[in-house]
């Protein structure tokens, strides 16, 4: 099975939808993926991700299933909306870099600045959700790997967000969230493909095919969307 992760297009965060530029980007992504035989569509239940998935599913006569656990993870200090740790995971990871802290520490959820930010709990919750979804798709978590079962789909698309997709990849590949946050900063409608293969009953080690590929939106700007 191939899991095709797509970040949403340029958003109107206030109204949780795509801007006109975002729709153009999503259309370009759909064109890029038109030859892919995608047989299952998922999206975060946030409007901007769902609208992106609808563009890609358009013309395929297929529904897009919404996943609440893949909503953007949100960020900020635990128990408050204010404070010095009220930053996104990329900023928190950069703070670790500036301090000389290792981004590869397996105890990152317990270390400052992640230990006082609710982005940590939300990131870990995405890991729980993605394992449940993968089990439904035929790959059950077994230690650090996945046990192969019956595979109902060959190509599955999941449209979501920079933060939640980073958290999902962190869990799937057993990599610390701070490291993945700095190594992969998804662009709008960027495509990342993860392959899960193996015989039924075997353990599977996921593999990257494509990471953060957004070449399809090159040249799509506000100017050529609005004709300015």
C-alpha positions as CSV (number, residue, x, y, z in Angstrom):
1,X,0.0,0.0,0.0
2,X,1.1,3.5,-0.7
3,X,0.0,6.3,1.7
4,X,0.0,9.7,-0.2
5,X,0.1,12.6,2.2
6,X,-0.8,16.1,0.9
7,X,-0.7,19.3,2.8
8,X,-3.6,21.7,2.2
9,X,-3.3,24.6,-0.2
10,X,-2.9,28.3,0.7
11,X,-5.4,28.9,3.4
12,X,-7.8,31.5,4.8
13,X,-7.1,30.4,8.4
14,X,-9.8,32.7,9.9
15,X,-12.6,31.0,7.8
16,X,-10.9,27.6,7.6
17,X,-11.0,27.4,3.8
18,X,-8.8,27.7,0.8
19,X,-8.0,31.1,-0.7
20,X,-8.3,31.5,-4.5
21,X,-4.6,30.9,-4.6
22,X,-5.1,27.8,-2.5
23,X,-7.7,26.4,-4.9
24,X,-5.3,27.0,-7.8
25,X,-2.6,25.1,-5.9
26,X,-5.0,22.2,-5.1
27,X,-6.0,22.0,-8.8
28,X,-2.3,21.8,-9.7
29,X,-1.9,19.0,-7.2
30,X,-4.9,17.2,-8.6
31,X,-3.4,17.4,-12.1
32,X,-0.1,16.1,-10.7
33,X,-1.9,13.1,-9.2
34,X,-4.4,12.4,-11.9
35,X,-2.6,9.3,-13.1
36,X,-2.5,7.8,-9.6
37,X,-5.1,5.1,-9.1
38,X,-6.2,6.3,-5.7
39,X,-8.8,4.0,-4.3
40,X,-9.5,5.7,-0.9
41,X,-9.6,9.3,0.1
42,X,-9.2,10.8,3.6
43,X,-8.8,14.3,4.9
44,X,-8.6,16.2,8.1
45,X,-12.0,17.5,9.1
46,X,-10.6,21.1,8.8
47,X,-12.1,22.8,5.8
48,X,-8.9,23.8,4.1
49,X,-7.7,20.2,4.1
50,X,-11.1,18.8,3.1
51,X,-11.4,21.2,0.2
52,X,-7.9,20.3,-1.0
53,X,-8.9,16.6,-1.0
54,X,-12.1,17.4,-2.9
55,X,-10.1,18.9,-5.7
56,X,-8.0,15.7,-6.0
57,X,-11.0,13.4,-5.8
58,X,-13.0,15.4,-8.3
59,X,-14.0,13.4,-11.3
60,X,-13.2,10.0,-9.6
61,X,-16.7,9.6,-8.2
62,X,-15.3,8.9,-4.8
63,X,-16.1,10.3,-1.4
64,X,-13.6,11.9,1.0
65,X,-13.8,10.6,4.6
66,X,-13.0,13.1,7.3
67,X,-10.6,12.3,10.1
68,X,-10.8,14.4,13.3
69,X,-7.5,13.1,14.6
70,X,-5.7,14.6,11.6
71,X,-6.9,18.2,12.4
72,X,-4.0,20.6,12.8
73,X,-2.3,19.9,16.1
74,X,-2.4,23.5,17.4
75,X,0.3,24.8,19.7
76,X,0.9,26.8,22.8
77,X,1.7,26.3,26.5
78,X,-0.1,23.7,28.4
79,X,-3.2,25.0,30.1
80,X,-3.0,28.5,28.5
81,X,-3.1,30.4,25.3
82,X,-0.1,32.6,26.2
83,X,3.4,32.1,27.3
84,X,6.9,31.7,26.0
85,X,6.3,28.2,24.7
86,X,3.2,29.2,22.7
87,X,4.9,28.5,19.4
88,X,4.5,26.0,16.6
89,X,6.7,22.8,16.6
90,X,9.1,24.3,14.1
91,X,9.9,27.2,16.4
92,X,10.2,24.9,19.4
93,X,12.6,22.7,17.4
94,X,14.6,25.7,16.4
95,X,14.9,26.7,20.1
96,X,16.4,23.3,20.7
97,X,18.9,23.9,17.9
98,X,19.9,27.3,19.3
99,X,20.5,25.8,22.7
100,X,22.5,22.9,21.2
101,X,20.0,20.3,22.3
102,X,19.8,17.1,20.4
103,X,16.8,16.8,18.0
104,X,17.1,13.0,18.1
105,X,16.5,12.5,21.8
106,X,13.8,9.8,22.3
107,X,12.6,11.6,25.4
108,X,11.8,14.8,23.5
109,X,8.2,15.0,25.0
110,X,9.7,15.4,28.4
111,X,12.3,18.0,27.5
112,X,12.0,21.8,27.4
113,X,10.5,23.5,25.4
114,X,8.2,20.6,24.3
115,X,7.3,19.5,27.8
116,X,5.3,22.7,28.5
117,X,3.5,22.9,25.1
118,X,0.2,21.2,24.3
119,X,1.5,20.6,20.8
120,X,3.3,17.6,22.4
121,X,0.1,15.9,23.6
122,X,-1.6,16.6,20.3
123,X,1.3,15.2,18.3
124,X,1.3,12.0,20.4
125,X,-2.5,11.7,19.8
126,X,-1.9,11.8,16.1
127,X,0.4,8.8,16.5
128,X,-2.4,6.9,18.1
129,X,-4.9,7.9,15.4
130,X,-2.6,7.1,12.5
131,X,-1.9,3.6,13.9
132,X,-5.7,3.0,14.2
133,X,-6.1,4.1,10.6
134,X,-3.2,2.0,9.3
135,X,-4.7,-1.1,11.1
136,X,-7.9,-0.6,9.2
137,X,-5.8,-0.5,6.0
138,X,-4.1,-3.7,6.8
139,X,-1.0,-2.7,8.8
140,X,-1.1,-3.2,12.6
141,X,1.6,-1.7,14.8
142,X,3.9,-4.3,16.2
143,X,6.8,-2.7,18.2
144,X,8.6,-0.3,15.9
145,X,7.2,-1.9,12.7
146,X,3.8,-2.9,11.2
147,X,2.4,-6.4,10.8
148,X,1.0,-7.0,7.4
149,X,-2.6,-8.1,7.2
150,X,-5.2,-8.1,4.5
151,X,-4.8,-5.0,2.3
152,X,-8.1,-3.6,1.0
153,X,-6.4,-0.6,-0.9
154,X,-3.3,-0.1,-2.9
155,X,-3.2,3.8,-2.9
156,X,-4.6,5.9,-0.1
157,X,-4.6,9.7,-0.1
158,X,-4.7,11.7,3.1
159,X,-4.9,15.5,2.9
160,X,-4.0,17.3,6.2
161,X,-1.7,19.9,7.6
162,X,2.0,20.7,8.2
163,X,1.8,19.9,11.9
164,X,-0.4,16.8,11.9
165,X,1.3,15.2,8.9
166,X,4.7,15.8,10.6
167,X,3.5,14.2,13.7
168,X,2.2,11.2,11.7
169,X,5.5,10.7,10.0
170,X,7.3,11.1,13.3
171,X,5.3,8.2,14.7
172,X,5.3,6.0,11.6
173,X,9.1,6.2,11.3
174,X,9.9,6.2,15.0
175,X,11.7,9.5,14.7
176,X,11.5,12.4,17.3
177,X,9.1,15.1,16.4
178,X,11.7,17.9,16.8
179,X,13.9,16.2,14.2
180,X,11.1,15.6,11.7
181,X,9.9,19.2,12.2
182,X,13.3,20.5,11.1
183,X,13.9,17.9,8.4
184,X,10.5,18.2,6.7
185,X,8.7,21.5,6.5
186,X,5.8,20.7,4.2
187,X,5.0,23.4,1.6
188,X,1.4,24.0,0.4
189,X,0.0,21.0,-1.4
190,X,3.4,19.2,-1.0
191,X,3.2,15.5,-1.7
192,X,4.9,12.9,0.5
193,X,4.5,9.2,-0.3
194,X,5.1,6.4,2.2
195,X,5.1,2.7,1.0
196,X,4.0,-0.2,3.1
197,X,4.8,-3.6,1.5
198,X,5.1,-7.2,2.6
199,X,3.5,-10.6,2.6
200,X,0.6,-11.2,5.0
201,X,1.9,-12.0,8.4
202,X,5.3,-10.4,7.9
203,X,6.7,-7.3,9.6
204,X,6.9,-4.3,7.4
205,X,9.3,-1.3,7.6
206,X,7.7,1.7,5.8
207,X,9.7,3.5,3.2
208,X,9.7,7.0,1.8
209,X,9.1,7.3,-2.0
210,X,8.7,11.1,-2.2
211,X,9.2,13.7,0.5
212,X,7.7,17.3,0.5
213,X,7.4,17.5,-3.3
214,X,5.6,20.7,-4.4
215,X,7.1,21.2,-7.9
216,X,3.5,21.3,-9.3
217,X,2.8,24.8,-7.8
218,X,6.0,26.4,-9.1
219,X,5.0,29.6,-10.8
220,X,1.5,29.7,-9.2
221,X,1.5,33.0,-7.4
222,X,-1.0,35.6,-6.2
223,X,-0.2,37.7,-9.3
224,X,-1.2,35.1,-11.8
225,X,-4.2,34.0,-9.8
226,X,-5.7,37.5,-9.6
227,X,-4.3,38.8,-12.9
228,X,-2.4,41.7,-11.2
